[in-house]
Amino acid sequence: MLRKIINKIRLLFSKEKKSYLLFYQMLGFVPNDLRYYQQALIHKSSTKVSKDGYYQNNERLEFLGDAVLDAVVADLLFHYFDEKKEGFLTNTRSKIVQRETLNKLAVEIGLDKHIIFSTKSSSHNNYMFGNAFEALIGAIYLDQGYKKCKAFIEQRIIDQFLDLDRLAQTELNFKSKLIEWGQKNKYKITFELIEEFQDEQSNPVFQTEVLVEGISGGRGVGYSKKESQQNASEKTLDKINSSDGFMDLVLRAKEETDNKEIETPSDNSEEASTIS
């Protein structure tokens, strides 16, 4: 109770009153250490360097927030769906923590309007809002602890914006999303079955690798080829939307392929011109 009073006094008289008010309206509580939350808003395209020479952006907080969000959502689902099996819980958690859902949640709470980023940032990085949402979760965890962070996710996010029962019934088709992305951006997507084996109960297990322009995007394991392809597609989509290094490799591979296709008819025409 005393801390709440102190925080409200801080809100009224602090030089950072505007920032405290912004996060109070977004989160429902006054931050203790505003620096965590401010850093959560800095996209890597607008990285700042501190006086100590450290790079400041939201990537480290995003890493932490990703793990905390997974744990909190697993905790909540475990108790909400108290009779469901592990596979159901894992699938439902994936629907909540996937980048598209986090992107929408960031917009719902108004986080998207305050992210600091360069307009020159990579065009394929279209999950900036969702990444910042994870960074915000990391900031809350560091500033307030697990209990407060869990309360925020449950009361401020899930209760207000997500219908768990309805969400659990929706189908996720990562393979279709990946193929649509490839067709839209003119990238070649291939699925290769790289291994087939049996588990301890002699059930068949499949491992599939997704290649984007020949570059490995991810591997997935499942008890059917379809399941392994879905899991590999999910990993690939995550890499597409979070790894500039991966997309640089894909772009380079595509350029090399396109150049080879252009050079072949060009060489033939030059040869014909010489003969004539």
Residue pairs with C-beta under 8 A, 6 or more apart in sequence:
4 30
7 29
7 30
7 32
8 30
10 20
10 30
11 17
11 20
11 21
11 24
11 30
14 20
16 34
19 34
19 37
19 38
20 30
20 31
20 34
22 114
23 30
23 31
23 34
23 37
24 30
24 31
25 110
26 109
26 110
26 111
27 140
27 152
27 156
28 152
28 155
28 156
29 144
29 148
29 152
31 37
31 139
31 143
31 144
32 143
32 144
33 142
33 143
36 61
36 138
36 139
36 142
36 143
37 136
37 139
37 143
39 56
39 57
39 58
39 61
39 135
39 139
40 58
40 61
40 65
40 132
40 135
40 136
40 138
40 139
41 58
41 111
41 114
41 115
41 116
41 132
41 135
42 48
42 56
42 57
42 58
42 116
43 57
43 58
43 115
43 116
43 117
43 118
43 121
43 128
43 131
43 132
44 57
44 58
44 59
45 117
45 118
45 120
45 121
45 122
46 57
46 116
46 117
46 118
47 55
47 56
47 57
48 55
48 56
48 57
49 55
49 56
50 56
58 131
58 132
58 135
59 135
60 138
61 134
61 135
61 136
61 138
61 139
61 142
62 131
62 132
62 134
62 135
62 138
63 138
64 137
64 138
64 141
64 142
65 133
65 134
65 135
65 136
65 137
65 138
65 139
65 141
66 97
66 134
66 138
68 137
68 138
68 141
68 146
68 149
69 97
69 134
69 137
69 153
70 93
70 97
72 137
72 146
72 149
72 150
72 153
72 154
73 93
73 96
73 97
73 153
74 89
74 93
75 150
76 150
76 153
76 154
76 158
77 89
77 92
77 93
77 164
78 89
80 164
81 88
81 89
81 92
81 164
81 168
84 92
88 168
91 168
91 172
92 164
92 167
92 168
94 172
94 234
95 101
95 167
95 168
95 170
95 172
96 158
96 162
96 167
98 172
98 234
99 127
99 130
99 131
99 237
99 238
99 241
99 242
100 127
100 130
101 130
101 162
102 127
102 129
102 130
102 131
102 133
102 134
103 127
103 129
103 130
103 133
104 161
105 130
105 133
105 157
105 161
106 112
106 129
106 130
106 132
106 133
107 129
108 160
108 161
109 156
109 157
111 129
111 132
111 133
111 136
112 129
112 132
115 128
115 129
115 132
117 128
121 128
122 244
122 247
124 185
124 240
124 241
124 247
125 241
125 244
126 241
127 241
127 242
131 242
137 149
137 153
140 148
140 149
140 152
141 149
144 152
158 164
172 230
172 234
173 230
174 230
174 231
174 233
174 234
174 237
175 191
175 229
175 230
175 233
177 233
177 237
178 189
178 210
178 233
178 236
178 237
179 189
181 187
181 237
181 240
182 188
182 189
182 212
186 254
187 212
187 213
187 250
187 254
188 211
188 212
188 213
188 214
188 254
188 257
189 210
189 211
189 212
190 210
190 211
191 208
191 209
191 210
191 211
191 229
191 232
192 208
192 209
192 210
192 211
193 206
193 207
193 208
193 225
193 228
194 207
194 208
194 209
194 219
195 206
195 207
196 204
196 205
196 206
196 207
197 204
197 205
197 207
198 204
198 205
199 205
203 223
204 223
205 221
205 222
205 223
206 221
206 222
206 223
206 224
206 225
206 227
206 228
207 219
207 220
207 221
207 228
208 219
208 220
208 222
208 225
208 228
208 229
208 231
208 232
209 216
209 218
209 219
209 232
210 216
210 217
210 218
210 219
210 220
210 229
210 232
210 233
210 235
210 236
211 217
212 236
212 240
212 250
213 250
213 253
213 254
213 257
214 253
214 257
215 246
215 249
215 250
215 253
217 232
217 235
217 236
217 239
217 240
217 246
218 232
218 233
218 234
218 235
218 236
218 238
218 239
219 232
219 235
220 227
220 228
220 229
220 230
220 231
220 232
220 233
220 234
220 235
221 228
221 231
222 228
222 229
222 230
222 231
239 246
240 246
240 247
